[in-house]
Amino acid sequence: MPSILLRVSADFAKTGLTTAPTSSGPKRPSAPPPRCAQATGVSGHVKYWSRATHPMRTLAAVLAALMFLQALTLAALPAVGQKVSFSLTTRDGTVISSENLGWDAVVLVFFQHNCPHCRTDLPKLAQALRACRTPLNYTVVAVGVSRDLEADYQFFLSIGAEGWKYADGTGELVIAFQLRATPTWIVLDSSSKVVLAEEGSPSGETLCSMLGGVLGGGGRYPYLLVGSQVDEKRAQEFSSTIGGAVVRSLPEKASYIVVGGPFAHEGKAIVNPAKSAASHMGVYFSKAGGSIVMEVRPIGETYSVSGADWAKRDYAVVFTFREGTRYVAGAMGCTRYGTWAALVWLGSNMNRLSPDTGFVLLWEDANSDGAVQLSEISVVETFHAP
């Protein structure tokens, strides 16, 4: 938990969250600003801005500050999936609110110009986001929340965050997002629901994963995880149309698509990534009497492909679900032809992906050419994670 250093005016005890104007420049946020996130520090230290006052009044201010500190300690950032009611106006006059977001996604970063972590992390993440490919229409808003908002704005200008917007923080924003430390990053989807809320700074990989995941109902996965050479070839073809790097090692934090079923990923690691992802959705693959069997337990159905079906007919599943701060998708066939069909279908149906939803696909080689075409693929069933 980052440490918190509260600075409280002597009038705080009387008025609660005040909007105290500075001697020059914009007004300060009406709530005491969150402090810079640090590995160590003094929690609960109170510093007065005003001159000495009556002892009883001073004591009241201290007690009020401690009560506010306790409330902040108990409070938590908005939960993933929670919709936060807010409104802000950027310096260029753009109004962004929970009632009319205006983008597929909005990234809010709350910072202070004198926060060491902010000064280090914001330029790095601005550079990382410039290199992040995503089809989403999104914006990043840097929100200054220090006592000197003009200094916040000047620092924002100095980092050269191309395409970002800046907004002066307010007490309402501090309270709405339960801010306790800076930097704090909040990612909202198109319906203003929280996708990521993190004190300190996430990695550039995590942010790209959020913006390239299933935000707004569709998007791009940065990685395609393969287990066989045949699937790798098909994944490369798929990657050329939707982007994403083909890899053989499990990405540490980013979203990814598992290409190929559990048998294609056997022997890769202690945990079979395809088996793990499929079982999360209630899908299980097995071998029985020369056939590969795909059991989809949420709908109580079983599908099998025998040796006689090779290169003629196959079943597959396509699905996605959330795992922590990333999304995991699967494109898995009973054989390589089913996996090929899953990728072909995904190439035209990425917008149909939504968390904890899956599709059972059937491919039949209608023209007997041994190749998979989109017109030969049909959706047999839709299912949901158990």
C-alpha positions in Angstrom: 0.0 0.0 0.0 1.5 3.4 -1.0 2.1 5.7 1.9 0.0 8.8 2.3 1.1 12.3 3.4 -1.9 14.5 4.2 -1.6 18.3 4.1 -4.6 19.9 5.8 -5.6 23.5 6.2 -6.7 24.8 9.6 -10.1 25.4 8.1 -10.5 21.7 7.2 -12.2 20.9 10.5 -14.9 23.4 9.9 -15.6 23.0 6.2 -14.5 19.4 5.4 -13.3 19.3 1.8 -12.6 22.9 0.9 -11.6 24.6 -2.3 -8.9 26.9 -1.1 -7.6 29.3 -3.8 -3.8 29.8 -4.1 -2.2 33.2 -4.2 -1.9 32.9 -7.9 -3.0 30.4 -10.6 -5.9 27.9 -10.7 -7.8 26.7 -7.7 -6.5 23.7 -5.8 -8.4 20.4 -5.8 -11.0 20.6 -2.9 -9.8 17.4 -1.4 -6.3 17.0 0.0 -4.2 15.7 -2.9 -3.1 12.1 -3.0 0.6 11.7 -2.4 3.2 10.1 -4.6 3.3 6.3 -4.4 6.5 5.2 -2.6 8.0 2.0 -1.5 8.5 3.4 2.0 7.4 6.5 3.8 5.6 7.9 6.8 1.9 7.2 6.8 -0.4 9.7 8.6 1.9 12.6 8.9 0.0 15.9 9.1 1.5 19.2 8.0 -0.3 22.6 8.4 -0.3 25.3 5.7 -1.8 28.1 7.7 -0.3 30.1 10.6 -0.7 29.0 14.2 -4.3 29.1 15.5 -6.1 28.5 18.8 -5.0 25.2 20.3 -8.5 23.7 20.3 -9.0 24.6 16.7 -5.7 23.1 15.9 -6.7 19.9 17.7 -9.9 19.8 15.8 -8.0 20.1 12.5 -5.7 17.2 13.5 -8.6 15.0 14.5 -10.4 15.8 11.2 -7.3 15.0 9.3 -6.8 11.7 11.0 -10.4 10.7 10.4 -10.0 11.6 6.7 -6.8 9.5 6.6 -8.6 6.6 8.1 -11.4 6.9 5.5 -8.8 7.0 2.7 -7.0 3.9 4.1 -10.3 2.0 4.2 -11.4 3.2 0.8 -10.3 1.4 -2.3 -10.0 2.3 -5.9 -13.1 1.5 -8.0 -13.5 -2.2 -8.7 -13.1 -3.7 -12.2 -16.6 -3.6 -13.8 -17.8 -0.7 -11.7 -19.2 2.4 -13.4 -17.9 5.6 -11.9 -19.9 8.8 -12.2 -17.6 11.7 -13.1 -17.2 14.7 -15.4 -14.1 16.7 -16.3 -13.1 19.4 -18.7 -9.7 19.4 -20.4 -7.7 22.5 -21.0 -8.7 22.4 -24.7 -12.4 22.5 -23.7 -13.3 18.9 -24.2 -15.9 17.6 -21.8 -15.5 13.9 -20.8 -18.1 12.4 -18.6 -19.5 9.0 -17.6 -22.7 9.9 -19.3 -21.1 10.7 -22.6 -17.6 9.2 -22.8 -17.1 9.7 -26.6 -14.4 7.1 -27.1 -14.1 3.3 -27.1 -11.8 3.7 -24.1 -10.5 6.5 -21.9 -7.2 6.2 -19.9 -7.0 8.6 -16.9 -3.7 9.1 -15.2 -3.7 11.2 -12.0 -0.4 12.8 -11.3 1.5 15.5 -9.5 4.4 17.5 -11.0 6.5 17.0 -7.8 5.9 13.2 -7.6 9.2 11.4 -8.5 7.4 8.3 -9.8 5.2 10.5 -12.0 8.2 12.3 -13.5 9.8 9.0 -14.3 6.9 6.9 -15.4 4.7 9.2 -17.5 7.3 9.9 -20.2 8.1 6.2 -20.5 4.4 5.2 -20.7 3.7 8.0 -23.2 6.4 6.5 -25.4 5.0 2.9 -24.9 1.5 4.0 -25.9 2.8 5.6 -29.1 4.1 2.2 -30.1 0.9 0.4 -29.1 -1.2 -0.7 -32.1 -4.9 -0.9 -31.5 -8.0 -0.4 -33.6 -9.8 1.3 -30.7 -10.6 5.0 -30.7 -9.2 6.0 -27.3 -7.8 9.0 -25.5 -5.4 9.5 -22.6 -6.2 12.3 -20.1 -3.5 13.4 -17.7 -5.2 14.9 -14.6 -3.1 17.1 -12.4 -4.0 16.9 -8.7 -1.2 18.7 -6.9 -1.6 22.1 -5.0 0.0 23.8 -8.0 -2.1 22.9 -11.0 -0.2 25.3 -13.3 3.0 23.4 -12.5 1.2 20.2 -13.2 0.2 21.5 -16.6 3.8 22.7 -17.4 5.2 19.3 -16.5 2.6 17.7 -18.8 3.6 19.9 -21.7 7.3 19.0 -21.1 6.9 15.2 -21.5 5.7 15.5 -25.1 2.7 13.1 -24.7 1.5 13.3 -28.3 -2.3 13.0 -28.5 -2.9 13.2 -24.8 -5.1 15.7 -23.1 -4.7 17.5 -19.8 -7.3 18.4 -17.2 -7.1 20.2 -13.9 -8.0 17.9 -11.0 -10.9 18.7 -8.7 -12.0 17.4 -5.3 -14.9 15.7 -7.0 -12.6 13.7 -9.2 -10.4 12.7 -6.2 -13.4 11.5 -4.3 -15.1 9.8 -7.3 -12.0 7.7 -8.0 -11.0 7.2 -4.3 -7.5 8.5 -5.0 -4.9 7.9 -2.4 -1.6 8.1 -4.2 0.0 9.2 -7.4 0.4 8.1 -10.1 -2.9 6.3 -10.3 -4.1 4.9 -13.7 -7.7 4.2 -14.5 -8.8 2.6 -17.8 -12.5 2.9 -18.7 -14.3 1.1 -21.5 -16.9 2.6 -23.8 -19.7 2.3 -21.1 -17.5 4.1 -18.5 -16.9 0.8 -16.6 -13.5 0.3 -15.0 -11.2 -2.1 -16.8 -8.0 -1.3 -14.9 -7.4 0.6 -11.7 -3.9 0.7 -10.4 -1.9 2.8 -7.9 1.6 3.3 -9.2 2.2 2.7 -12.9 1.3 -0.4 -14.9 3.7 -1.6 -17.5 3.4 -0.4 -21.1 2.6 -4.1 -22.0 -0.3 -4.1 -19.6 -1.7 -0.8 -21.0 -1.4 -2.1 -24.6 -3.1 -5.3 -23.5 -6.0 -3.4 -22.1 -6.4 -1.2 -25.2 -5.9 -4.2 -27.5 -8.0 -6.6 -25.6 -11.8 -6.9 -25.7 -12.5 -3.3 -24.7 -15.7 -2.1 -26.3 -16.6 -5.6 -27.5 -13.7 -6.2 -29.9 -10.1 -5.5 -30.4 -6.6 -6.8 -30.9 -4.6 -9.4 -28.9 -0.9 -8.5 -28.8 0.2 -12.2 -28.9 -0.8 -15.5 -30.6 0.5 -18.4 -28.6 1.2 -21.5 -30.7 2.3 -25.0 -29.9 3.0 -26.7 -33.3 4.7 -25.7 -36.6 1.5 -26.2 -38.5 -0.5 -23.9 -36.2 2.3 -21.4 -36.3 2.0 -21.1 -40.1 -1.7 -20.5 -39.8 -1.2 -18.0 -37.0 1.2 -16.1 -39.1 -1.4 -15.7 -41.8 -4.0 -14.6 -39.2 -1.5 -12.2 -37.6 -1.0 -10.4 -40.9 -4.6 -9.4 -41.0 -5.3 -8.5 -37.3 -1.8 -7.8 -36.0 -0.1 -9.5 -33.0 3.1 -11.4 -32.6 3.3 -15.2 -32.9 5.1 -16.6 -29.9 5.7 -20.0 -28.3 6.2 -18.9 -24.7 3.3 -17.7 -22.5 3.2 -13.9 -22.3 3.8 -12.7 -18.8 1.1 -10.0 -18.6 -0.4 -9.2 -22.1 -3.5 -10.5 -23.6 -3.1 -13.4 -26.0 -4.9 -16.0 -28.2 -4.1 -19.7 -27.6 -3.9 -21.2 -31.1 -4.4 -25.0 -31.2 -5.9 -27.4 -28.7 -4.3 -29.1 -25.8 -2.7 -31.9 -27.9 -0.9 -29.3 -30.0 0.6 -27.8 -26.8 1.6 -31.0 -25.0 5.0 -31.1 -23.4 5.6 -27.3 -23.6 5.4 -26.5 -19.9 4.2 -27.8 -16.5 0.9 -26.2 -17.2 -0.6 -26.8 -20.7 -1.9 -23.3 -21.7 -4.5 -24.7 -24.1 -5.8 -27.2 -21.6 -5.9 -24.5 -18.9 -7.8 -22.0 -21.0 -10.2 -24.5 -22.4 -11.1 -25.9 -19.0 -11.8 -22.4 -17.8 -14.6 -22.3 -20.4 -15.8 -25.8 -19.5 -14.3 -27.4 -22.7 -12.3 -30.6 -22.6 -10.5 -32.6 -25.3 -9.8 -36.3 -25.2 -8.9 -39.3 -27.4 -11.1 -42.3 -27.7 -11.0 -45.2 -30.2 -9.1 -43.3 -32.9 -11.2 -40.2 -32.5 -10.6 -36.8 -30.9 -13.5 -35.8 -28.7 -14.4 -32.3 -27.7 -16.8 -32.0 -24.7 -18.5 -28.6 -24.2 -19.9 -29.1 -20.7 -21.8 -25.7 -20.3 -24.3 -26.9 -23.1 -23.9 -30.7 -22.4 -22.7 -31.5 -25.9 -19.9 -33.7 -27.2 -18.4 -33.5 -30.7 -16.0 -36.0 -32.2 -13.7 -36.2 -35.3 -12.4 -39.5 -36.5 -9.6 -40.5 -38.9 -12.2 -40.7 -41.7 -13.0 -37.0 -41.2 -9.3 -35.9 -41.7 -9.1 -32.9 -44.0 -12.8 -33.2 -44.7 -14.7 -32.2 -41.5 -13.7 -30.8 -38.1 -15.1 -29.0 -35.0 -13.5 -26.1 -33.1 -14.2 -23.7 -30.3 -13.5 -20.0 -30.1 -13.8 -18.1 -26.8 -12.4 -15.4 -24.6 -12.4 -14.7 -20.9 -10.7 -12.2 -18.5 -7.7 -13.3 -16.4 -6.6 -10.6 -14.0 -5.8 -7.5 -16.0 -5.7 -9.3 -19.4 -7.8 -11.3 -21.7 -7.2 -14.8 -22.9 -8.8 -16.2 -26.0 -8.8 -19.6 -27.6 -9.0 -20.8 -31.2 -8.9 -24.6 -30.9 -9.8 -27.4 -33.2 -10.0 -31.1 -32.7 -7.4 -31.3 -35.4 -5.2 -28.8 -37.3 -8.1 -28.1 -39.7 -10.4 -27.1 -36.9 -7.8 -24.7 -35.6 -7.4 -23.3 -39.1 -11.1 -22.9 -39.4 -11.2 -21.1 -36.0 -8.6 -18.6 -37.1 -10.4 -18.0 -40.5 -13.7 -17.4 -38.6 -12.0 -15.1 -36.1 -10.5 -13.0 -38.9 -14.1 -11.9 -39.8 -15.7 -12.1 -36.4 -13.3 -10.5 -33.8 -16.1 -8.0 -33.0 -18.3 -10.9 -31.7 -15.9 -11.8 -28.9 -17.0 -10.9 -25.5 -15.8 -12.2 -22.1 -16.9 -15.6 -20.9 -18.6 -16.4 -24.3 -17.7 -19.1 -26.7 -18.7 -20.5 -30.1 -18.7 -24.1 -31.4 -17.8 -24.1 -35.1 -18.2 -26.8 -37.7 -16.0 -26.9 -40.8 -16.9 -29.1 -43.8 -14.8 -29.1 -47.0 -17.6 -28.4 -49.4 -15.4 -28.2 -52.5 -13.1 -31.0 -51.5 -9.9 -28.9 -52.0 -8.5 -29.6 -48.6 -8.4 -25.9 -47.7 -10.5 -23.9 -45.3 -12.7 -21.1 -46.6 -15.0 -18.9 -44.5 -18.1 -20.0 -46.5 -17.5 -23.6 -45.2 -17.6 -22.6 -41.5 -20.8 -22.5 -39.5 -21.6 -21.7 -35.9 -23.2 -24.7 -34.3 -23.7 -23.4 -30.7 -23.0 -20.5 -28.5 -22.0 -21.1 -24.9 -20.9 -19.3 -21.7 -18.3 -20.1 -19.1 -19.6 -22.2 -16.2 
